[in-house]
Amino acid sequence: MTQEPGPRDAVVDDAVVVDDVVVRFDDQVALDGVSMTVPTGSIVGLIGPSGAGKTTLVRLMTGALAPTKGTLSVLGEHPRKFRRETRERIGYMPQSFTLYPDLTVRENVDFMASLFGMLFFPRRKRTREVLELLDLWDVRRRRAGKLSGGMQRRLELAGALVHDPALLFLDEPTAGLDPLLRARVWEELRRLRGEGRTLLVTTQYVNEAEECDRVAMIVDGHLVALAAPEALRHQAMGGDLIEVETKERFDGMTLAGAPEIVRIRQESPRELTLTVDDAGTATPGVVAAIEAQGGSVETVRELHPSFDDVFAALVSADARARAARVNETADAAAAA
């Protein structure tokens, strides 16, 4: 069932807007000054370790929590004041299993569909579609409480997808799934995005950042970075990376000062890793510079560091920046 926006449901450029949000639980700060947007028709990934604040942010967006400070809007409304029509356009998959353990797999999904007003025959058809998608059709008569942990996660996802919402909040949707099934889930999420749906997905699988249009990296309640995957890679590494192998020994430091090159790392007498502003435009100039120094290039290729490396680099840079700010504050206080 495809739900079109009603007459009062204006389509906005940003489905979610979060502005300087702080959340405190007693003396603990769960989110500290987070600002971000989720553009309509995109997949935005929230990536970070367990306890970073990802689930807290999702609970804010669904109206389960109120911010201590700051503002946010979802589909143009405050989440704590959603109209019924707005709630029906939102799908939510929580981190913990919340469906009915005494109902069968099919009964759970069918019940979720009925809550959104789906009629009997479309409901039956859509229930079968999502159960087949998530490899649950063969166990449709099994009680939910008897499923394995991975199957329960898939059942939660089926319940969130069944009414075909315009905006989906998915908290760790691929946790506990094998790589093949994770790939199928992401294929379905991309299909939904292609139909104009908006998805915000939390994950601890850092390399799933590649599947997103934009990635928000959260650590200790702080938004470390927010950008498209390639932009994050560029930010983390200080530019694009080029790996060069020469036919004979070559001193890479003779390239210092070349306008295309930001940083030089000599891996071995014949191997260099160069950081450049843009690999596409810099590569011909790098080859020409090596030949001008009497060298000869055997191979040259652009490197794409894994998002594990990207995440580690960004977190480390953020930690250094925060430490520097703390030291500056302490120095200013001491001088006063």
C-alpha positions in Angstrom: 0.0 0.0 0.0 1.5 3.3 -1.1 0.5 6.3 1.1 0.4 9.7 -0.6 0.6 12.8 1.4 -2.8 14.2 2.4 -3.8 17.8 1.8 -2.3 19.0 5.1 0.9 16.9 4.6 3.3 19.3 2.8 6.3 17.6 1.3 9.4 19.3 2.7 13.0 19.3 1.6 14.2 17.9 4.9 12.0 15.2 6.5 13.9 15.6 9.8 15.6 18.7 11.2 17.5 18.6 14.5 18.9 21.8 15.9 21.4 22.0 18.8 19.7 19.1 20.7 20.8 18.2 24.2 19.5 15.2 26.2 20.4 14.6 29.8 19.5 11.7 32.1 20.2 12.8 35.6 23.9 13.7 35.5 24.6 11.9 32.3 24.6 13.8 28.9 23.4 11.4 26.2 23.4 13.9 23.4 25.4 17.1 23.4 24.5 19.8 21.0 23.6 17.6 18.0 22.4 19.3 14.8 21.6 17.5 11.6 19.0 17.1 8.8 17.6 14.1 7.0 16.7 15.1 3.4 13.5 13.8 2.0 14.0 10.7 -0.3 17.4 9.8 1.2 19.0 7.2 3.4 20.9 8.7 6.3 23.0 6.3 8.5 23.6 6.9 12.2 26.9 5.1 12.9 28.7 4.7 16.1 29.6 2.3 18.9 27.0 0.9 21.4 26.0 3.6 23.9 27.1 6.5 21.6 23.6 8.1 21.6 22.1 6.7 18.3 19.0 5.1 19.9 18.4 8.2 22.0 18.4 10.3 18.9 15.9 8.0 17.2 13.7 8.0 20.2 13.6 11.8 20.1 12.6 11.7 16.4 9.7 9.3 17.1 8.5 11.4 20.0 9.3 8.8 22.7 11.7 11.4 24.4 11.7 15.2 24.7 15.0 17.1 24.4 16.4 18.8 27.4 17.5 21.6 25.1 17.1 22.4 21.4 14.4 21.8 18.8 13.5 19.3 16.2 10.8 18.6 13.6 9.8 15.5 11.8 7.7 15.8 8.6 7.2 19.4 9.6 5.8 18.7 13.1 7.1 18.4 16.6 7.4 14.6 17.3 5.6 15.0 20.6 2.6 16.6 18.8 2.2 14.3 15.8 -1.2 14.2 14.2 -2.6 10.7 13.6 -2.1 11.1 9.8 1.5 11.9 10.4 2.1 8.9 12.6 0.6 6.7 9.9 3.3 7.9 7.5 6.1 6.7 9.9 7.5 3.3 10.4 9.7 2.4 13.4 11.8 -0.6 14.1 13.1 -0.5 17.7 16.3 -2.0 18.9 14.6 -4.6 21.2 12.0 -7.1 20.3 8.5 -5.6 20.9 6.1 -7.7 19.0 3.7 -10.3 20.4 5.5 -13.6 21.4 2.2 -15.6 21.5 1.1 -14.7 18.0 2.5 -16.4 14.9 4.9 -14.6 12.5 2.1 -13.9 10.0 -0.4 -12.8 12.7 2.1 -10.3 14.1 2.7 -8.6 10.7 -1.0 -8.8 9.8 -1.9 -7.2 13.1 0.6 -4.4 12.5 -0.9 -3.8 9.1 -4.4 -3.7 10.5 -3.4 -0.9 13.0 -2.6 1.3 10.0 -6.1 0.7 8.4 -5.0 -1.7 5.7 -8.0 -3.7 4.3 -8.1 -7.5 4.4 -7.0 -8.5 0.9 -4.2 -5.8 0.4 -3.1 -6.6 4.0 -2.8 -10.3 3.2 -0.9 -9.6 0.0 1.6 -7.1 1.6 2.1 -9.4 4.6 3.2 -12.2 2.3 5.5 -9.8 0.4 7.4 -8.6 3.4 7.7 -12.1 4.9 9.0 -13.5 1.7 11.5 -10.6 1.4 12.9 -11.4 4.8 12.9 -15.2 4.5 10.1 -15.6 7.0 7.3 -17.0 4.9 8.3 -20.7 5.6 8.0 -20.0 9.4 4.8 -17.9 9.1 2.9 -20.3 11.5 5.6 -20.3 14.1 5.0 -18.3 17.3 7.2 -15.2 17.5 8.5 -16.1 20.9 9.9 -19.4 19.5 12.0 -17.6 16.8 15.8 -17.2 17.0 17.2 -13.7 17.7 18.0 -13.1 14.1 14.5 -14.1 13.0 13.0 -11.9 15.6 14.9 -8.9 14.2 13.6 -9.8 10.7 10.1 -10.0 12.0 10.5 -6.5 13.6 11.6 -5.2 10.3 8.6 -6.8 8.5 6.3 -5.0 11.0 8.0 -1.7 10.2 7.8 -2.1 6.5 4.3 -3.6 6.1 2.3 -0.4 5.8 4.8 1.1 3.3 5.6 4.3 5.3 6.9 7.5 3.9 9.5 7.8 6.7 11.3 4.9 8.3 13.3 4.9 11.5 15.3 1.6 11.7 17.3 1.0 14.8 20.0 -1.7 14.1 17.9 -3.4 11.4 20.7 -5.8 10.3 22.0 -6.7 13.7 22.3 -10.5 14.0 21.7 -11.1 10.3 24.1 -13.1 8.1 25.9 -11.1 5.3 23.7 -12.4 2.5 20.5 -11.4 4.3 22.0 -8.0 5.3 22.6 -7.4 1.6 19.0 -8.2 0.8 17.8 -5.9 3.5 19.9 -3.0 2.1 18.6 -3.8 -1.4 15.1 -3.4 -0.1 16.0 -0.1 1.7 17.5 1.2 -1.5 14.3 0.2 -3.4 12.3 2.2 -0.9 14.6 5.2 -1.3 14.1 4.9 -5.0 10.4 5.3 -4.5 10.9 8.5 -2.6 10.9 7.1 0.9 13.1 8.6 3.6 15.1 6.3 5.8 17.2 6.9 8.9 19.1 3.8 9.8 21.3 3.2 12.9 24.1 0.5 12.7 27.2 -0.7 14.4 28.5 -2.1 11.1 30.7 0.8 10.1 31.1 -0.4 6.5 27.3 -0.1 6.0 28.1 3.6 5.6 28.7 2.8 2.0 25.0 2.1 1.6 23.9 5.5 2.7 23.5 8.8 1.0 24.7 10.7 4.1 26.4 9.4 7.2 26.2 10.9 10.7 29.0 9.6 13.0 28.1 9.8 16.7 30.5 9.1 19.6 29.8 9.8 23.3 26.8 11.9 22.4 28.7 14.1 20.0 28.2 14.4 16.2 31.7 13.8 15.0 30.9 14.1 11.3 28.0 14.4 8.8 28.5 14.1 5.1 28.2 11.8 2.1 30.4 8.6 2.4 33.1 9.8 -0.1 33.2 13.2 1.5 33.8 11.6 4.9 36.6 9.5 3.4 38.2 12.6 2.0 37.8 14.4 5.3 39.3 11.6 7.3 42.3 11.1 5.1 42.9 14.7 4.3 42.3 14.2 0.6 42.2 11.3 -1.9 44.9 8.6 -1.8 47.0 7.4 -4.7 49.2 4.3 -4.6 52.2 4.5 -7.0 54.6 1.7 -7.8 57.7 2.6 -9.8 59.8 0.3 -11.9 63.0 1.1 -10.0 63.9 2.7 -6.7 62.6 6.2 -6.3 62.9 8.8 -3.6 59.3 10.1 -3.1 60.5 13.2 -1.2 61.7 14.6 -4.5 58.0 15.2 -5.2 57.6 17.5 -2.2 56.2 20.9 -3.2 54.3 19.6 -6.2 51.0 21.5 -6.3 48.8 18.3 -6.6 50.3 16.6 -3.6 49.3 17.2 0.0 51.3 14.5 1.7 53.9 11.8 0.8 54.4 8.4 2.5 57.2 6.2 1.3 56.0 2.6 1.7 59.1 1.0 0.3 61.9 1.9 -2.2 59.5 1.5 -5.1 56.1 2.2 -3.4 54.5 5.5 -2.5 51.2 6.5 -1.1 50.3 10.1 -2.0 47.5 12.2 -0.5 46.1 14.6 -3.1 43.3 17.0 -3.3 41.5 15.1 -6.2 42.7 11.8 -7.5 41.1 12.2 -10.9 42.8 15.5 -11.8 46.1 14.9 -9.8 47.1 11.4 -11.2 48.4 12.6 -14.6 50.4 15.3 -12.9 51.8 12.9 -10.4 53.0 10.5 -13.2 54.5 13.5 -15.1 56.3 14.7 -11.9 57.8 11.2 -11.3 59.0 11.0 -14.9 60.5 14.5 -14.7 62.6 13.3 -11.7 63.9 10.4 -13.8 61.5 7.8 -12.5 59.2 5.4 -14.3 55.7 4.4 -13.1 54.8 0.7 -13.1 51.3 1.1 -11.7 49.1 3.8 -10.2 45.7 3.4 -8.6 43.4 5.3 -6.3 42.9 3.8 -2.8 39.6 3.6 -1.0 40.2 3.1 2.8 37.6 1.0 4.6 35.1 2.8 6.7 36.7 1.2 9.8 39.8 3.3 9.0 37.7 6.3 8.2 35.7 6.1 11.4 38.9 5.6 13.5 40.5 8.6 11.9 37.5 10.9 12.4 37.0 9.8 16.0 40.7 10.4 16.7 40.6 13.8 15.1 37.5 14.8 17.1 39.1 13.6 20.3 42.2 15.8 19.7 40.0 18.8 18.8 37.9 18.4 22.0 41.1 18.0 24.1 42.5 21.1 22.6 39.4 23.1 23.4 39.5 21.9 27.0 43.1 22.9 27.3 42.4 26.3 25.8 39.5 26.8 28.3 41.8 25.8 31.2 44.6 28.1 30.1 42.1 31.0 29.8 40.7 30.3 33.2 44.2 30.1 34.7 45.2 33.4 33.0 42.1 35.1 34.4 
